[in-house]
Amino acid sequence: MSMSKEEVSKSGENKDVSSSKMTSKINISERQRQTLIEVVDDIAGEEVKQVTLVLLNADEETTDEEISEKLDMRLNQVRKSLYKLYDLQLATFRRIRDKSTGWFVYFWTLHPERIDMFVEKKQKEVLEKLQTRLDYEESNMFFTCNNPECPRVIFQEAMDQNFECGRCGGRLEAFDNEQLINVLKEKIVELEEIKSKTQKIMKGEK
């Protein structure tokens, strides 16, 4: 799901700002609400969560200045939080020029209905990274000097270095990565199960 700057409306220039707000309330389930709050708190932190709650409880678009007043939070902090939500594709904005000041006013809308797609996307990304790492571990033979401060190297690198550690000069010996491979496999199975359960919950299944 991609968003472009075209979501930012420029057609409202020179309108009366006070009468320009649009309804932003979107009906979501309590499960989606809780998921949104938990995900934002985990990924973006407390400040972004507080801004999210203001937008979530609003019946119409909200400006950064209004959020700043409600939370007693500095305006630049509010704006950073809003753009973090924008980057996560959980909020959008449109702008209107205030004819009395000449400045643009930004109206923000939260999109809590996108949280399910967001969670699915993140789960998929993590699974792909784990699978890529597993493939790398299974397709290579590793060597190490057993010094915890020195990195492992693959067979070709060990050959090129005459089986001497490039950092400490110690002798490189074969490294058994079977335990790491098993851990990766377990994590993949675990996440696959979580993903499957999440999809069932999203569909309303038990």
C-alpha positions as CSV (number, residue, x, y, z in Angstrom):
1,M,0.0,0.0,0.0
2,S,1.7,3.2,-1.2
3,M,0.8,6.8,-0.6
4,S,1.9,9.8,-2.6
5,K,2.0,13.5,-1.9
6,E,-1.1,13.7,-4.1
7,E,-3.0,12.8,-0.9
8,V,-2.1,16.4,0.2
9,S,-4.9,18.6,-1.1
10,K,-3.8,21.9,-2.5
11,S,-7.2,22.8,-3.9
12,G,-8.3,24.5,-0.7
13,E,-6.2,27.6,-0.9
14,N,-7.8,30.9,0.4
15,K,-10.7,29.1,2.1
16,D,-12.0,29.9,5.5
17,V,-10.0,27.5,7.7
18,S,-12.6,27.4,10.5
19,S,-15.2,25.9,8.1
20,S,-12.9,23.6,6.2
21,K,-12.7,20.6,8.5
22,M,-14.0,17.3,7.2
23,T,-15.3,14.3,9.1
24,S,-12.6,11.9,9.9
25,K,-14.3,9.3,12.2
26,I,-13.8,5.8,10.9
27,N,-15.5,2.9,12.6
28,I,-13.2,0.1,13.7
29,S,-13.4,-2.8,16.0
30,E,-12.1,-2.7,19.6
31,R,-9.6,-5.3,18.5
32,Q,-8.3,-3.0,15.8
33,R,-8.2,-0.1,18.2
34,Q,-6.1,-1.9,20.8
35,T,-3.8,-3.3,18.1
36,L,-3.2,0.1,16.7
37,I,-2.4,1.6,20.1
38,E,0.0,-1.3,21.0
39,V,1.7,-1.3,17.7
40,V,2.3,2.5,17.7
41,D,3.5,2.4,21.2
42,D,5.9,-0.4,20.5
43,I,7.3,1.0,17.2
44,A,7.1,4.8,17.7
45,G,7.0,5.4,21.4
46,E,4.8,7.2,24.0
47,E,4.6,10.6,22.4
48,V,3.4,9.2,19.1
49,K,0.9,7.0,20.9
50,Q,-0.6,10.1,22.7
51,V,-0.9,11.9,19.4
52,T,-2.5,8.8,17.9
53,L,-5.1,8.7,20.7
54,V,-6.1,12.3,20.0
55,L,-6.6,11.6,16.4
56,L,-8.4,8.3,17.1
57,N,-10.9,10.0,19.3
58,A,-11.5,13.0,17.0
59,D,-14.7,13.2,14.9
60,E,-13.2,15.5,12.4
61,E,-9.8,16.4,11.0
62,T,-7.4,17.8,13.6
63,T,-4.6,20.4,13.2
64,D,-1.1,20.1,14.8
65,E,-1.8,23.2,16.9
66,E,-5.0,21.7,18.3
67,I,-3.1,18.5,19.3
68,S,-0.4,20.5,20.9
69,E,-2.9,22.3,23.0
70,K,-4.8,19.2,24.0
71,L,-1.6,17.3,25.0
72,D,0.3,20.3,26.3
73,M,3.1,19.1,24.0
74,R,5.5,21.3,22.1
75,L,4.4,21.9,18.5
76,N,7.6,20.5,16.9
77,Q,7.2,17.3,18.9
78,V,3.6,17.0,17.7
79,R,4.7,17.5,14.1
80,K,7.4,14.9,14.4
81,S,4.9,12.4,15.8
82,L,2.4,13.2,13.0
83,Y,5.0,12.7,10.3
84,K,6.1,9.4,12.0
85,L,2.4,8.3,11.6
86,Y,2.5,9.5,8.0
87,D,5.7,7.5,7.3
88,L,4.0,4.4,8.8
89,Q,1.1,5.0,6.4
90,L,-1.3,5.3,9.3
91,A,-2.2,9.0,8.9
92,T,-2.6,11.4,6.0
93,F,-3.0,15.2,5.8
94,R,-4.3,17.9,3.5
95,R,-3.4,21.6,3.6
96,I,-5.4,24.8,3.2
97,R,-4.1,28.3,3.0
98,D,-5.5,30.6,5.7
99,K,-6.4,33.7,3.8
100,S,-6.1,35.9,6.9
101,T,-2.4,34.9,7.5
102,G,-1.2,33.5,4.2
103,W,0.1,30.4,6.1
104,F,-0.8,26.9,5.2
105,V,-2.9,25.0,7.8
106,Y,-2.5,21.2,7.9
107,F,-5.5,19.0,8.7
108,W,-4.6,15.5,9.9
109,T,-6.6,12.3,9.6
110,L,-5.8,8.9,11.2
111,H,-6.4,5.7,9.3
112,P,-6.9,3.0,11.9
113,E,-8.4,0.7,9.4
114,R,-5.0,0.3,7.9
115,I,-3.6,-1.4,11.0
116,D,-4.4,-4.9,9.9
117,M,-2.5,-4.5,6.6
118,F,0.3,-2.8,8.5
119,V,0.7,-5.8,10.8
120,E,0.5,-8.3,8.0
121,K,3.2,-6.4,6.1
122,K,5.6,-6.3,9.1
123,Q,5.1,-10.0,9.8
124,K,5.9,-10.8,6.2
125,E,9.0,-8.6,6.3
126,V,10.3,-10.3,9.4
127,L,9.6,-13.8,8.0
128,E,11.5,-12.9,4.8
129,K,14.5,-11.6,6.8
130,L,14.6,-14.8,8.9
131,Q,14.3,-17.0,5.8
132,T,17.1,-15.1,4.1
133,R,19.3,-15.6,7.1
134,L,18.5,-19.3,7.3
135,D,19.3,-19.8,3.6
136,Y,22.7,-18.0,4.2
137,E,23.5,-20.2,7.2
138,E,22.5,-23.4,5.4
139,S,24.4,-22.6,2.2
140,N,27.7,-21.6,3.7
141,M,30.5,-23.2,5.7
142,F,31.9,-20.9,8.4
143,F,35.2,-20.5,10.2
144,T,36.2,-18.7,13.3
145,C,39.3,-18.2,15.5
146,N,37.0,-18.6,18.6
147,N,37.8,-15.0,19.7
148,P,34.3,-13.5,20.6
149,E,35.6,-10.1,19.3
150,C,36.4,-11.5,15.9
151,P,33.8,-12.2,13.2
152,R,33.1,-15.5,11.5
153,V,34.1,-15.8,7.9
154,I,32.8,-18.1,5.1
155,F,35.0,-20.8,3.5
156,Q,36.2,-18.6,0.6
157,E,37.3,-15.8,2.9
158,A,39.1,-18.3,5.1
159,M,40.9,-19.7,2.1
160,D,41.9,-16.2,0.9
161,Q,43.3,-15.5,4.4
162,N,45.2,-18.8,4.6
163,F,42.9,-19.7,7.5
164,E,44.3,-16.9,9.6
165,C,42.0,-14.4,11.3
166,G,42.2,-11.0,9.6
167,R,41.7,-9.2,12.9
168,C,43.8,-11.1,15.5
169,G,45.9,-13.4,13.4
170,G,44.6,-16.5,15.2
171,R,44.0,-19.9,13.5
172,L,40.6,-20.2,11.8
173,E,38.8,-23.4,12.4
174,A,35.4,-24.8,11.3
175,F,32.4,-23.3,13.1
176,D,29.4,-25.5,13.7
177,N,26.3,-23.3,13.1
178,E,23.7,-26.2,13.5
179,Q,22.4,-24.6,16.8
180,L,21.9,-21.3,15.1
181,I,20.1,-22.9,12.2
182,N,17.8,-24.7,14.5
183,V,17.0,-21.5,16.4
184,L,16.1,-19.8,13.1
185,K,13.9,-22.6,12.0
186,E,12.1,-22.5,15.3
187,K,11.6,-18.7,15.0
188,I,10.2,-19.1,11.5
189,V,7.7,-21.8,12.6
190,E,6.7,-19.7,15.6
191,L,6.1,-16.6,13.5
192,E,4.2,-18.6,10.8
193,E,1.9,-19.8,13.6
194,I,1.4,-16.2,14.9
195,K,0.8,-15.0,11.4
196,S,-1.8,-17.7,10.8
197,K,-3.6,-16.9,14.1
198,T,-3.5,-13.1,13.3
199,Q,-5.1,-13.7,9.9
200,K,-7.9,-15.8,11.5
201,I,-8.5,-13.1,14.1
202,M,-8.7,-10.4,11.4
203,K,-11.3,-12.5,9.5
204,G,-13.3,-12.9,12.7
205,E,-12.5,-16.6,13.0
206,K,-11.6,-18.4,16.3
